[in-house]
Amino acid sequence: MSDISHDQLDVARVWRMMAEIKICMLVTHDGAALRARPMEACVREQENAVYFLTERESPKHQQIGEDDHVCLAFATPNEGKFLSVSGEARLLNDRPLIRALWKPEYQAFWRGPEDPAVLVLEVVPAEAQLWRRPGGLVGAVGMIAARAMGELPELGDERKVDLH
């Protein structure tokens, strides 16, 4: 694995991957255990933040209150894209931001953006690790061909990226 990259192209790639994939597993600390749940990310690079709408009464809020370090795990296995982002989280009761992030499909969970049960979870990314591998049929054929020739398959690109 390479050293941590500070390259602006790598930083841009991390933000682009988060925005393209959108759904991630948000991982929090629950005492000595780790807890993960799927969340839809609203990625705002210009604000250096990833936002999530979340339920006010949620165990993750206490977990973040006790340890604000979180991990966001994004993946599109068929495309060979994997991304892990570490950062710090905080809860916001910011009604203008909630209105800005609101989508009609959220009506399934809350009455609307003014519903007091909805809050914003903000994650400020600090570091990322990304993997890009040939995915889908191309990746499978490449692995089979390499194996048939007694070679190691091309496993793609892996790097750590400092987002500060």
mmCIF file of the C-alpha atoms, coordinates in Angstrom:
data_MODEL
# 
_entry.id   MODEL 
# 
loop_
_atom_site.group_PDB 
_atom_site.id 
_atom_site.type_symbol 
_atom_site.label_atom_id 
_atom_site.label_alt_id 
_atom_site.label_comp_id 
_atom_site.label_asym_id 
_atom_site.label_entity_id 
_atom_site.label_seq_id 
_atom_site.pdbx_PDB_ins_code 
_atom_site.Cartn_x 
_atom_site.Cartn_y 
_atom_site.Cartn_z 
_atom_site.occupancy 
_atom_site.B_iso_or_equiv 
_atom_site.pdbx_formal_charge 
_atom_site.auth_seq_id 
_atom_site.auth_comp_id 
_atom_site.auth_asym_id 
_atom_site.auth_atom_id 
_atom_site.pdbx_PDB_model_num 
ATOM 1   C CA . MET A 1 1   ? 0.000   0.000   0.000   1.00 0.00 ? 1   MET A CA 1 
ATOM 2   C CA . SER A 1 2   ? 1.276   3.469   -0.826  1.00 0.00 ? 2   SER A CA 1 
ATOM 3   C CA . ASP A 1 3   ? 1.839   6.371   1.553   1.00 0.00 ? 3   ASP A CA 1 
ATOM 4   C CA . ILE A 1 4   ? -0.921  8.891   2.146   1.00 0.00 ? 4   ILE A CA 1 
ATOM 5   C CA . SER A 1 5   ? -1.551  10.968  -0.966  1.00 0.00 ? 5   SER A CA 1 
ATOM 6   C CA . HIS A 1 6   ? -2.063  14.718  -0.836  1.00 0.00 ? 6   HIS A CA 1 
ATOM 7   C CA . ASP A 1 7   ? -2.604  14.901  -4.591  1.00 0.00 ? 7   ASP A CA 1 
ATOM 8   C CA . GLN A 1 8   ? -5.539  17.117  -5.567  1.00 0.00 ? 8   GLN A CA 1 
ATOM 9   C CA . LEU A 1 9   ? -6.575  14.594  -8.239  1.00 0.00 ? 9   LEU A CA 1 
ATOM 10  C CA . ASP A 1 10  ? -6.912  11.914  -5.567  1.00 0.00 ? 10  ASP A CA 1 
ATOM 11  C CA . VAL A 1 11  ? -8.872  14.282  -3.323  1.00 0.00 ? 11  VAL A CA 1 
ATOM 12  C CA . ALA A 1 12  ? -11.191 15.113  -6.239  1.00 0.00 ? 12  ALA A CA 1 
ATOM 13  C CA . ARG A 1 13  ? -11.599 11.398  -7.000  1.00 0.00 ? 13  ARG A CA 1 
ATOM 14  C CA . VAL A 1 14  ? -12.685 10.698  -3.393  1.00 0.00 ? 14  VAL A CA 1 
ATOM 15  C CA . TRP A 1 15  ? -15.326 13.453  -3.481  1.00 0.00 ? 15  TRP A CA 1 
ATOM 16  C CA . ARG A 1 16  ? -16.534 12.318  -6.913  1.00 0.00 ? 16  ARG A CA 1 
ATOM 17  C CA . MET A 1 17  ? -16.823 8.682   -5.806  1.00 0.00 ? 17  MET A CA 1 
ATOM 18  C CA . MET A 1 18  ? -18.858 9.669   -2.728  1.00 0.00 ? 18  MET A CA 1 
ATOM 19  C CA . ALA A 1 19  ? -21.198 11.781  -4.863  1.00 0.00 ? 19  ALA A CA 1 
ATOM 20  C CA . GLU A 1 20  ? -21.622 9.068   -7.509  1.00 0.00 ? 20  GLU A CA 1 
ATOM 21  C CA . ILE A 1 21  ? -22.190 6.134   -5.154  1.00 0.00 ? 21  ILE A CA 1 
ATOM 22  C CA . LYS A 1 22  ? -24.386 8.083   -2.649  1.00 0.00 ? 22  LYS A CA 1 
ATOM 23  C CA . ILE A 1 23  ? -25.423 5.143   -0.442  1.00 0.00 ? 23  ILE A CA 1 
ATOM 24  C CA . CYS A 1 24  ? -22.922 4.156   2.216   1.00 0.00 ? 24  CYS A CA 1 
ATOM 25  C CA . MET A 1 25  ? -22.667 2.274   5.451   1.00 0.00 ? 25  MET A CA 1 
ATOM 26  C CA . LEU A 1 26  ? -22.242 4.716   8.333   1.00 0.00 ? 26  LEU A CA 1 
ATOM 27  C CA . VAL A 1 27  ? -20.145 3.061   11.050  1.00 0.00 ? 27  VAL A CA 1 
ATOM 28  C CA . THR A 1 28  ? -20.191 4.335   14.641  1.00 0.00 ? 28  THR A CA 1 
ATOM 29  C CA . HIS A 1 29  ? -18.650 3.134   17.894  1.00 0.00 ? 29  HIS A CA 1 
ATOM 30  C CA . ASP A 1 30  ? -21.043 1.494   20.341  1.00 0.00 ? 30  ASP A CA 1 
ATOM 31  C CA . GLY A 1 31  ? -18.787 0.955   23.311  1.00 0.00 ? 31  GLY A CA 1 
ATOM 32  C CA . ALA A 1 32  ? -16.270 -1.663  22.185  1.00 0.00 ? 32  ALA A CA 1 
ATOM 33  C CA . ALA A 1 33  ? -18.479 -2.724  19.257  1.00 0.00 ? 33  ALA A CA 1 
ATOM 34  C CA . LEU A 1 34  ? -18.885 -1.144  15.844  1.00 0.00 ? 34  LEU A CA 1 
ATOM 35  C CA . ARG A 1 35  ? -22.341 -0.543  14.370  1.00 0.00 ? 35  ARG A CA 1 
ATOM 36  C CA . ALA A 1 36  ? -23.100 0.035   10.686  1.00 0.00 ? 36  ALA A CA 1 
ATOM 37  C CA . ARG A 1 37  ? -26.269 1.128   8.945   1.00 0.00 ? 37  ARG A CA 1 
ATOM 38  C CA . PRO A 1 38  ? -27.048 2.179   5.351   1.00 0.00 ? 38  PRO A CA 1 
ATOM 39  C CA . MET A 1 39  ? -27.520 5.897   4.812   1.00 0.00 ? 39  MET A CA 1 
ATOM 40  C CA . GLU A 1 40  ? -28.011 8.172   1.805   1.00 0.00 ? 40  GLU A CA 1 
ATOM 41  C CA . ALA A 1 41  ? -25.200 10.716  1.628   1.00 0.00 ? 41  ALA A CA 1 
ATOM 42  C CA . CYS A 1 42  ? -25.586 14.284  0.442   1.00 0.00 ? 42  CYS A CA 1 
ATOM 43  C CA . VAL A 1 43  ? -22.037 15.159  -0.570  1.00 0.00 ? 43  VAL A CA 1 
ATOM 44  C CA . ARG A 1 44  ? -21.047 18.831  -0.526  1.00 0.00 ? 44  ARG A CA 1 
ATOM 45  C CA . GLU A 1 45  ? -17.372 19.172  -1.344  1.00 0.00 ? 45  GLU A CA 1 
ATOM 46  C CA . GLN A 1 46  ? -17.507 22.991  -1.273  1.00 0.00 ? 46  GLN A CA 1 
ATOM 47  C CA . GLU A 1 47  ? -18.594 22.748  2.390   1.00 0.00 ? 47  GLU A CA 1 
ATOM 48  C CA . ASN A 1 48  ? -16.108 19.937  3.153   1.00 0.00 ? 48  ASN A CA 1 
ATOM 49  C CA . ALA A 1 49  ? -19.011 17.895  4.492   1.00 0.00 ? 49  ALA A CA 1 
ATOM 50  C CA . VAL A 1 50  ? -21.182 14.870  3.902   1.00 0.00 ? 50  VAL A CA 1 
ATOM 51  C CA . TYR A 1 51  ? -24.711 15.285  5.230   1.00 0.00 ? 51  TYR A CA 1 
ATOM 52  C CA . PHE A 1 52  ? -27.385 12.772  6.165   1.00 0.00 ? 52  PHE A CA 1 
ATOM 53  C CA . LEU A 1 53  ? -30.939 13.310  7.333   1.00 0.00 ? 53  LEU A CA 1 
ATOM 54  C CA . THR A 1 54  ? -31.539 11.233  10.415  1.00 0.00 ? 54  THR A CA 1 
ATOM 55  C CA . GLU A 1 55  ? -34.136 10.472  13.055  1.00 0.00 ? 55  GLU A CA 1 
ATOM 56  C CA . ARG A 1 56  ? -33.829 12.519  16.265  1.00 0.00 ? 56  ARG A CA 1 
ATOM 57  C CA . GLU A 1 57  ? -34.461 9.416   18.420  1.00 0.00 ? 57  GLU A CA 1 
ATOM 58  C CA . SER A 1 58  ? -31.724 7.111   17.172  1.00 0.00 ? 58  SER A CA 1 
ATOM 59  C CA . PRO A 1 59  ? -29.054 5.050   18.981  1.00 0.00 ? 59  PRO A CA 1 
ATOM 60  C CA . LYS A 1 60  ? -26.416 6.454   16.626  1.00 0.00 ? 60  LYS A CA 1 
ATOM 61  C CA . HIS A 1 61  ? -26.828 9.886   18.224  1.00 0.00 ? 61  HIS A CA 1 
ATOM 62  C CA . GLN A 1 62  ? -25.725 8.627   21.640  1.00 0.00 ? 62  GLN A CA 1 
ATOM 63  C CA . GLN A 1 63  ? -22.910 6.679   19.967  1.00 0.00 ? 63  GLN A CA 1 
ATOM 64  C CA . ILE A 1 64  ? -21.678 9.816   18.181  1.00 0.00 ? 64  ILE A CA 1 
ATOM 65  C CA . GLY A 1 65  ? -22.014 11.788  21.414  1.00 0.00 ? 65  GLY A CA 1 
ATOM 66  C CA . GLU A 1 66  ? -19.659 9.339   23.107  1.00 0.00 ? 66  GLU A CA 1 
ATOM 67  C CA . ASP A 1 67  ? -17.230 9.044   20.172  1.00 0.00 ? 67  ASP A CA 1 
ATOM 68  C CA . ASP A 1 68  ? -17.598 11.319  17.166  1.00 0.00 ? 68  ASP A CA 1 
ATOM 69  C CA . HIS A 1 69  ? -15.180 9.355   14.959  1.00 0.00 ? 69  HIS A CA 1 
ATOM 70  C CA . VAL A 1 70  ? -17.097 7.595   12.190  1.00 0.00 ? 70  VAL A CA 1 
ATOM 71  C CA . CYS A 1 71  ? -16.437 5.705   8.992   1.00 0.00 ? 71  CYS A CA 1 
ATOM 72  C CA . LEU A 1 72  ? -18.400 5.902   5.751   1.00 0.00 ? 72  LEU A CA 1 
ATOM 73  C CA . ALA A 1 73  ? -18.056 2.820   3.525   1.00 0.00 ? 73  ALA A CA 1 
ATOM 74  C CA . PHE A 1 74  ? -19.102 3.276   -0.117  1.00 0.00 ? 74  PHE A CA 1 
ATOM 75  C CA . ALA A 1 75  ? -19.018 0.489   -2.737  1.00 0.00 ? 75  ALA A CA 1 
ATOM 76  C CA . THR A 1 76  ? -20.135 -0.426  -6.221  1.00 0.00 ? 76  THR A CA 1 
ATOM 77  C CA . PRO A 1 77  ? -18.682 -3.928  -6.553  1.00 0.00 ? 77  PRO A CA 1 
ATOM 78  C CA . ASN A 1 78  ? -19.862 -4.420  -10.147 1.00 0.00 ? 78  ASN A CA 1 
ATOM 79  C CA . GLU A 1 79  ? -17.823 -1.380  -11.135 1.00 0.00 ? 79  GLU A CA 1 
ATOM 80  C CA . GLY A 1 80  ? -14.883 -2.304  -8.911  1.00 0.00 ? 80  GLY A CA 1 
ATOM 81  C CA . LYS A 1 81  ? -15.127 0.887   -6.815  1.00 0.00 ? 81  LYS A CA 1 
ATOM 82  C CA . PHE A 1 82  ? -14.625 0.821   -3.050  1.00 0.00 ? 82  PHE A CA 1 
ATOM 83  C CA . LEU A 1 83  ? -14.126 3.776   -0.720  1.00 0.00 ? 83  LEU A CA 1 
ATOM 84  C CA . SER A 1 84  ? -13.732 4.116   3.040   1.00 0.00 ? 84  SER A CA 1 
ATOM 85  C CA . VAL A 1 85  ? -13.871 7.634   4.517   1.00 0.00 ? 85  VAL A CA 1 
ATOM 86  C CA . SER A 1 86  ? -12.967 8.442   8.129   1.00 0.00 ? 86  SER A CA 1 
ATOM 87  C CA . GLY A 1 87  ? -14.079 11.645  9.779   1.00 0.00 ? 87  GLY A CA 1 
ATOM 88  C CA . GLU A 1 88  ? -15.818 13.350  12.651  1.00 0.00 ? 88  GLU A CA 1 
ATOM 89  C CA . ALA A 1 89  ? -19.582 13.600  13.017  1.00 0.00 ? 89  ALA A CA 1 
ATOM 90  C CA . ARG A 1 90  ? -21.961 15.975  14.740  1.00 0.00 ? 90  ARG A CA 1 
ATOM 91  C CA . LEU A 1 91  ? -25.715 16.442  14.883  1.00 0.00 ? 91  LEU A CA 1 
ATOM 92  C CA . LEU A 1 92  ? -27.336 19.668  13.719  1.00 0.00 ? 92  LEU A CA 1 
ATOM 93  C CA . ASN A 1 93  ? -30.848 20.981  14.194  1.00 0.00 ? 93  ASN A CA 1 
ATOM 94  C CA . ASP A 1 94  ? -30.488 23.275  11.165  1.00 0.00 ? 94  ASP A CA 1 
ATOM 95  C CA . ARG A 1 95  ? -33.911 23.765  9.546   1.00 0.00 ? 95  ARG A CA 1 
ATOM 96  C CA . PRO A 1 96  ? -32.621 25.706  6.479   1.00 0.00 ? 96  PRO A CA 1 
ATOM 97  C CA . LEU A 1 97  ? -30.117 22.912  5.808   1.00 0.00 ? 97  LEU A CA 1 
ATOM 98  C CA . ILE A 1 98  ? -32.790 20.243  6.313   1.00 0.00 ? 98  ILE A CA 1 
ATOM 99  C CA . ARG A 1 99  ? -35.001 22.050  3.782   1.00 0.00 ? 99  ARG A CA 1 
ATOM 100 C CA . ALA A 1 100 ? -32.076 22.246  1.338   1.00 0.00 ? 100 ALA A CA 1 
ATOM 101 C CA . LEU A 1 101 ? -31.370 18.504  1.672   1.00 0.00 ? 101 LEU A CA 1 
ATOM 102 C CA . TRP A 1 102 ? -35.033 17.453  1.608   1.00 0.00 ? 102 TRP A CA 1 
ATOM 103 C CA . LYS A 1 103 ? -36.306 15.076  -1.100  1.00 0.00 ? 103 LYS A CA 1 
ATOM 104 C CA . PRO A 1 104 ? -39.942 14.051  -1.651  1.00 0.00 ? 104 PRO A CA 1 
ATOM 105 C CA . GLU A 1 105 ? -39.127 10.400  -0.928  1.00 0.00 ? 105 GLU A CA 1 
ATOM 106 C CA . TYR A 1 106 ? -38.221 11.348  2.652   1.00 0.00 ? 106 TYR A CA 1 
ATOM 107 C CA . GLN A 1 107 ? -41.981 11.734  3.274   1.00 0.00 ? 107 GLN A CA 1 
ATOM 108 C CA . ALA A 1 108 ? -41.897 7.968   3.903   1.00 0.00 ? 108 ALA A CA 1 
ATOM 109 C CA . PHE A 1 109 ? -39.934 8.658   7.110   1.00 0.00 ? 109 PHE A CA 1 
ATOM 110 C CA . TRP A 1 110 ? -40.984 12.143  8.250   1.00 0.00 ? 110 TRP A CA 1 
ATOM 111 C CA . ARG A 1 111 ? -43.927 14.496  7.815   1.00 0.00 ? 111 ARG A CA 1 
ATOM 112 C CA . GLY A 1 112 ? -41.751 17.093  6.087   1.00 0.00 ? 112 GLY A CA 1 
ATOM 113 C CA . PRO A 1 113 ? -38.612 19.191  6.547   1.00 0.00 ? 113 PRO A CA 1 
ATOM 114 C CA . GLU A 1 114 ? -40.180 20.997  9.511   1.00 0.00 ? 114 GLU A CA 1 
ATOM 115 C CA . ASP A 1 115 ? -40.836 17.714  11.359  1.00 0.00 ? 115 ASP A CA 1 
ATOM 116 C CA . PRO A 1 116 ? -38.970 18.046  14.691  1.00 0.00 ? 116 PRO A CA 1 
ATOM 117 C CA . ALA A 1 117 ? -38.044 14.348  14.485  1.00 0.00 ? 117 ALA A CA 1 
ATOM 118 C CA . VAL A 1 118 ? -35.586 14.985  11.624  1.00 0.00 ? 118 VAL A CA 1 
ATOM 119 C CA . LEU A 1 119 ? -32.029 16.230  12.197  1.00 0.00 ? 119 LEU A CA 1 
ATOM 120 C CA . VAL A 1 120 ? -28.900 16.575  10.093  1.00 0.00 ? 120 VAL A CA 1 
ATOM 121 C CA . LEU A 1 121 ? -25.884 14.387  10.704  1.00 0.00 ? 121 LEU A CA 1 
ATOM 122 C CA . GLU A 1 122 ? -22.768 16.150  9.401   1.00 0.00 ? 122 GLU A CA 1 
ATOM 123 C CA . VAL A 1 123 ? -19.545 14.254  8.728   1.00 0.00 ? 123 VAL A CA 1 
ATOM 124 C CA . VAL A 1 124 ? -16.357 16.191  8.051   1.00 0.00 ? 124 VAL A CA 1 
ATOM 125 C CA . PRO A 1 125 ? -14.032 13.812  6.187   1.00 0.00 ? 125 PRO A CA 1 
ATOM 126 C CA . ALA A 1 126 ? -10.406 13.595  7.313   1.00 0.00 ? 126 ALA A CA 1 
ATOM 127 C CA . GLU A 1 127 ? -8.943  10.648  5.429   1.00 0.00 ? 127 GLU A CA 1 
ATOM 128 C CA . ALA A 1 128 ? -10.028 8.176   2.792   1.00 0.00 ? 128 ALA A CA 1 
ATOM 129 C CA . GLN A 1 129 ? -8.846  4.921   1.367   1.00 0.00 ? 129 GLN A CA 1 
ATOM 130 C CA . LEU A 1 130 ? -9.943  3.965   -2.100  1.00 0.00 ? 130 LEU A CA 1 
ATOM 131 C CA . TRP A 1 131 ? -9.696  0.889   -4.241  1.00 0.00 ? 131 TRP A CA 1 
ATOM 132 C CA . ARG A 1 132 ? -10.430 0.713   -7.947  1.00 0.00 ? 132 ARG A CA 1 
ATOM 133 C CA . ARG A 1 133 ? -10.361 -2.696  -9.515  1.00 0.00 ? 133 ARG A CA 1 
ATOM 134 C CA . PRO A 1 134 ? -11.533 -3.968  -12.850 1.00 0.00 ? 134 PRO A CA 1 
ATOM 135 C CA . GLY A 1 135 ? -15.150 -4.872  -12.180 1.00 0.00 ? 135 GLY A CA 1 
ATOM 136 C CA . GLY A 1 136 ? -17.904 -6.808  -13.851 1.00 0.00 ? 136 GLY A CA 1 
ATOM 137 C CA . LEU A 1 137 ? -17.221 -9.011  -16.866 1.00 0.00 ? 137 LEU A CA 1 
ATOM 138 C CA . VAL A 1 138 ? -13.925 -7.265  -17.709 1.00 0.00 ? 138 VAL A CA 1 
ATOM 139 C CA . GLY A 1 139 ? -12.543 -7.970  -14.248 1.00 0.00 ? 139 GLY A CA 1 
ATOM 140 C CA . ALA A 1 140 ? -13.734 -11.579 -14.258 1.00 0.00 ? 140 ALA A CA 1 
ATOM 141 C CA . VAL A 1 141 ? -12.235 -12.260 -17.701 1.00 0.00 ? 141 VAL A CA 1 
ATOM 142 C CA . GLY A 1 142 ? -8.969  -10.628 -16.628 1.00 0.00 ? 142 GLY A CA 1 
ATOM 143 C CA . MET A 1 143 ? -8.759  -12.814 -13.538 1.00 0.00 ? 143 MET A CA 1 
ATOM 144 C CA . ILE A 1 144 ? -9.525  -15.985 -15.496 1.00 0.00 ? 144 ILE A CA 1 
ATOM 145 C CA . ALA A 1 145 ? -6.974  -15.087 -18.181 1.00 0.00 ? 145 ALA A CA 1 
ATOM 146 C CA . ALA A 1 146 ? -4.278  -14.327 -15.621 1.00 0.00 ? 146 ALA A CA 1 
ATOM 147 C CA . ARG A 1 147 ? -4.989  -17.570 -13.790 1.00 0.00 ? 147 ARG A CA 1 
ATOM 148 C CA . ALA A 1 148 ? -4.863  -19.566 -17.042 1.00 0.00 ? 148 ALA A CA 1 
ATOM 149 C CA . MET A 1 149 ? -1.461  -18.037 -17.823 1.00 0.00 ? 149 MET A CA 1 
ATOM 150 C CA . GLY A 1 150 ? -0.154  -18.681 -14.309 1.00 0.00 ? 150 GLY A CA 1 
ATOM 151 C CA . GLU A 1 151 ? 0.061   -14.959 -13.563 1.00 0.00 ? 151 GLU A CA 1 
ATOM 152 C CA . LEU A 1 152 ? -1.374  -12.782 -10.851 1.00 0.00 ? 152 LEU A CA 1 
ATOM 153 C CA . PRO A 1 153 ? -4.408  -10.773 -11.921 1.00 0.00 ? 153 PRO A CA 1 
ATOM 154 C CA . GLU A 1 154 ? -4.336  -6.974  -12.157 1.00 0.00 ? 154 GLU A CA 1 
ATOM 155 C CA . LEU A 1 155 ? -5.900  -5.860  -8.889  1.00 0.00 ? 155 LEU A CA 1 
ATOM 156 C CA . GLY A 1 156 ? -6.190  -2.184  -9.741  1.00 0.00 ? 156 GLY A CA 1 
ATOM 157 C CA . ASP A 1 157 ? -5.433  0.928   -7.792  1.00 0.00 ? 157 ASP A CA 1 
ATOM 158 C CA . GLU A 1 158 ? -5.297  1.416   -4.026  1.00 0.00 ? 158 GLU A CA 1 
ATOM 159 C CA . ARG A 1 159 ? -4.366  4.530   -2.105  1.00 0.00 ? 159 ARG A CA 1 
ATOM 160 C CA . LYS A 1 160 ? -4.865  6.511   1.068   1.00 0.00 ? 160 LYS A CA 1 
ATOM 161 C CA . VAL A 1 161 ? -5.890  10.142  0.670   1.00 0.00 ? 161 VAL A CA 1 
ATOM 162 C CA . ASP A 1 162 ? -5.576  12.969  3.206   1.00 0.00 ? 162 ASP A CA 1 
ATOM 163 C CA . LEU A 1 163 ? -8.655  15.190  2.914   1.00 0.00 ? 163 LEU A CA 1 
ATOM 164 C CA . HIS A 1 164 ? -7.424  18.023  5.175   1.00 0.00 ? 164 HIS A CA 1 
# 
